[in-house]
Amino acid sequence: MAHNPQAPQGPDGQGHDPAGSTQMFRAFVDEGSPRPGNRQAAAPAPAGPRTGLIVGVVVALVVLAGVAWLAFS
């Protein structure tokens, strides 16, 4: 990582984070990570939204085909 001479430096030459945002970010990231003793079965994805998307695409294609048929006839 590049050294930024304008950044405040701690006593040991390492960057110091006075707000603790790095620690808070790491706690946030680690919060979602799986732990060895905390195993849960993954729930299957609901099929409802996927089915609705497929039906919507089919309806859109039928409408476009009807518009093209009317335009070129």
Helices and strands as residue ranges (DSSP letters): H 21-31, H 48-72
